[in-house]
Amino acid sequence: MASKFPKLSVPLTTQTMEAKSVSTIPHEDGWQFEPKWDGFRSLVFRSKGLVEIRSRSGTALNRYFPEVVQMIAALPVAQFVLDGELIIADGDRSSFDTLQQRLHPAASRVIRLAKETPATFEAFDCLMDGTGKSLLAKPLIERRAALESLMRRFGRVKRLRLSDYTRSAKTAERWLGKSGGALDGVVGKRLDDSYRSGERAMIKIKKRRTADCVVGGFRYRKGSRDVGSLLLGLYNSEGKLDHVGFTSSIPRAEGAALARKLKSQIEPPGFTGKSPGAPSRWSNGRSSDWEPLKPTQVVEVVFDQVTNDRFRHGTTLLRWRPDKKPRQCTFEQLQQKAAR
């Protein structure tokens, strides 16, 4: 329990340093680039045989990842604080969906999943070294050296990995070009920067990934008869149209005209495979009711990550694609391996 945890030079209330999105990788000197892993960002505290894993929001994660707690507790260094990412591998990809399944109230299920799909901790920063000294005020170049020193002391430990880094923008661009799966993009940090807890002091760059999707339905904007979002579909291997997400990046000024355009195409079922359910936690007030459409319209959207054959977040509408046949919109577009 956190209340029993010894007082450290880096307290349990320490927040992770955050990142702001930028469009390109900087090429000037003084940057360190790291893979942006697709998992749960976490701080790991170890002191006097006790371990505490905290999420970026400050939530204790010990009960959800008992195998990671056990692994950290067995390391041959008495105290330290690490920043990193909890990931669960699925072949050469990481599975965010499997990771989310751990956040379950039933202890028996968590214990079973910990054995079936154990998590890995990918360490990329050191906030307190093995002597108990805080490194928060130290520059990244010193913190990285401390991290590598700790990892050498740990020895080879299954499911504990030292994250890669490069100080070459060209190498970082190669990583970005191969991102997808386990790799969510690239993070950039200034070599001379201290660990700025709670601040957006890093940068993150994600590869712009696009997909052509069938518009299988739409939702009206709340309180109006204007189109607020388009429901997107892709054809699966059985030839059925599965709902894979939505885009709500429709200018308000165009919502009424789009509603008039789509009205004549309303026809059930819209999706012949998986259909839309209730609005997600990203719905931002959209109505849960939706209108099915004939599968004739195709749009190109920008997306970031895919989880369990769905776009994890809302997508950005790039353009309508009258040149594309709906049957060309298949899941093959989303198949992309990650490289280390």
N, C-alpha and C positions, 0 to 999 in steps of 0.2 A: 504494500500500500504506500502511496505517496507520503502519507503522514509519518511513516516510520523511516523514510529515506533520509540518510545523513545529509547534513547541510554541506553543499559544495560551493566551490568558487564560481561555478556556472550553475545557477539555480534551476530547479525543475520548471520554473515559470518562463525560462528563456524561450523566445519565439524564433522560428526559423527565419533566415534571411530569404527574402522573396525576389522574384524576377519580374521585370516588365517586358512586354513583347516588342520586338523590333523586327524590321523586314529583312535586314541583311547582316551578315557577319562582318564586324569591323576588321580592317586590315592593318591598322596602326599597331605599333609595338605596345607591350604592357598588358596584353590580354592572355588569360588562360581559358581554354575551351574544354568543356566536358560533355559527355553524353547526357541527354535529358531522358531519364528512364521513365517508363510508363508503369508507375506503381504508387505506393503510399509514401509520401515524404515523411520522414521520422527522425527524431532525436533519440539516441540511445544513451542512457546514463548508467554507469556502473560504479559502485562503491561498497566496500566492506561486504562483498558477497551478494549484495542486492542489485537488482536490475530494474530499470524503469524505461519503458518505451513510450514516447509521447508523439502524437500526430502533430501536424503543423497547426492545428487548431487548439492544441493543448490537451486533447483527450488521451487518457491512458489506454494503451493497446495491449498490455500484457496478457489479458485473458483471451484475446483473440489470436495471439501468436505465441503459444506456450513453447513451441519448439525453438523459436528465436530467443526467448528468454533463457531457456536451458543452455543454448549454445553460447550466448554472451556470458552467462554465469560461470561457464567452464573455462573461459579464457585465462591464460596465465599472467594477467596484469590486473592489479587490484582495483584501479580506478581510472576512469576516462569518460569523455563525452564525445560521441560521434554524430555527425550529420550524414544522412544517407537516404536510401530508398528501399522499401520493402517491395519485392517483386515475387511473382510465382511464375516459373517457367512452364511453357507449353511447347515443347520442341524448341524451335529456334525463335519463338515468339514469347511474349509474356501475356498472361491472361488476366486482364483487369476484372473480368466477370468472376473468375475463380477467386481473386483477391477479395472482392466485395462479399462473396459468400461467407467469408470468415466473420463478418460483422453480424453475428447471429446470437440471440440470447441463450440458446441451448448449449450448455457446456459440453454435453456429450457429442453434439455435432461438430463443435470446434475441435475437440480432441481427435475425432475421426478424420476430419479434413487436414489437421496438422500432420497426420501420418500419411495420408493419401497424396496430399499436394503441399509438401513443406515449402515454406517461404525462404527466400534468400535476402540477405541484407547487403546492399551495394553501398559501400562507404565512400564518401567523396570529400569530407571535411572533418577536421579535428578541432573541437572547441575547448577541450581540457586534456592535457597530456597525462601520462602515467604517473607523474609526481603530484597530481592534483592542482597544477598551475593552470589558471585560465588563459586561454589563447585568444579570447574575443577581441582584444585590442591589437593583436599581432597581424601583420600583413598575410595575405593568402600564401605567399611563397614560403613563409615560415610554418604556417599551419599545414601545408601540404607535406613539408619535410617531416613534421611531427606525426602526421598520419601514416606516412610510409614507414617511419621508425616503429610505430605501434604495430603495424601489420606484420613487420618482420618478427617482432616479439611474439605475436600470436601464433606464428607458424602457419602451416597449411590447414585451413579449417573449412570443412564442407559447408556450403551455403553462406559463407562470409567472403565477400569479394572486394577487392580494391578497384574502384572505378577508374577507367582510363582518363587521361587528359592529354591535351596537346597545346602548344603555344604557336602553332602554325595555322593561320586562317585557311590555307589551302586544304590542310588535312581536315579541319572542321567542316569545310564545305563538302568534302567527300562523305563525311559522316552524315551530313544533312541530306545529301542526295540519296543515301541508302536508308534513311529513317523510315520508320513504320514498324509495326510489331512491337518488340521490346523497347526499341528506341523511339522516343517521342519527339526528338529534335536535338538541338544543341543549346547549351547554357554557356554564357560568357561571364567571366569574373575578372576584375582588375587585380593584377598581381600585388599591388601595393595597398589594396583595400583591407581594412579591418572587417571583422564579421559584424555586420550591421543588423542586429537582431530586429525582426519585425519590419524592416525597410525593404523597398523594392530597389535593391542596390545591385542586383545582377541583371543580365539581359537574357532573354530566351528567343530563339529563332526556330520556327517550325517550317517544314517543307509544305508548300502549298500543294495540296492534293485535291484533285477534282474527280468527279464522277458524273456520268450522264444517267439520269433517273427518270422513270416514268412518273407523271403526276397522276396518282391514283385517287386523289380526293383533295378537299380543302376544308378549312375552317373559317367561319366568319370572324371578323374582329369583334371582340366583346362589345356588346351594346350597339352594333351596327349590322348592316347587310353588305359591308365591304369585305373583300377577302383579306384575312389576316395572316394565314399561313397555308402553304401547300404541303400536302402529304406525299412523301416520296416512296417509290417502290423499285425493286430490282427483281428480275426473273431468276428463280432458283433452278437447280438441276432438273427438277420435275416439270419445268415450264410454267410454274405458278408464280404469280406476282406477290412478293412479300413486302410488307411495309417495313421500311428501314430507317425512317426518320422524317424530319420536316425542315422547311425553311420559312422563317418569318421575316426575312429581310426584304419585305415588299414596301416600297414607299407608300405612305398613307394616301398621297395624291393619286396613286394608280389603283388603289383597292377597289373603288366602285366600278371602274371600267373593266377591271379583270373579272369582277363578279358577273357583269353582263356578258362577257365573253364566254365564261365557263358555264353559265346557266343552261345553255342548250346541250351541254355535254354531260349533265348530271344523269347518271345511270348506275344502278347497283350491279355487281357488288363492289366495284372499285378495286379491291384486292382479292385475288383468288387463293392466296396462301395466307400468311400471317397478316392479321388486320390490326388497325390502330386500337389501342385500349384507352384508358383514362389518360389525361394529360400528364406529362412527366414533371419532375421538379423544376425543369427549365421552361415551363409553359408560360410563365409571366402573364397570367390572367386570360389566356386563350380559352375559348369555349371547348368543352369536351365533346360536343356534338360535331359531326363532320358530314360532308356531302360526298358521296362516291362519284367518280367520274369514269367515263369510257377511257381505256388506256391508249390514248392517241397522242397526248402531249408529252414532250421530253424537255427537261431542263438540265443544264450543267450547273453543279453546285460545288463549292469549296468546302472541304471537311477536314477535320484533324484526325480523330481516332475512331476506330471501329471496335465495338465490344459486342460479342454474342450476335454477330451479323446485323448490328444496328449502328448508326452513327451515334456516338456517345453524347455529343452536344448538337445544338441546332447548327444547321449549315448556312452558308451564304450563297444566295442566288447570284450566279455569274451571268447567265444568259439563257434564253430559250433556244432550243435546238430543233427547228423544223426540218433540218437536213438529216436528223437521226431517226431511224426506225425504232419504235418502242422495244421490239424483240432483241435489239442489240444491247439493251440495258441489262446486263447480267452481273452476277456477283464476281465474275472474273476480274473486274476492274479493281476490286478491293484487295486482291491477293497480292501481298507484298511482304517479302521477308526482311528481317532486320539483320544488320551486320554489326559485329563488334570490331 
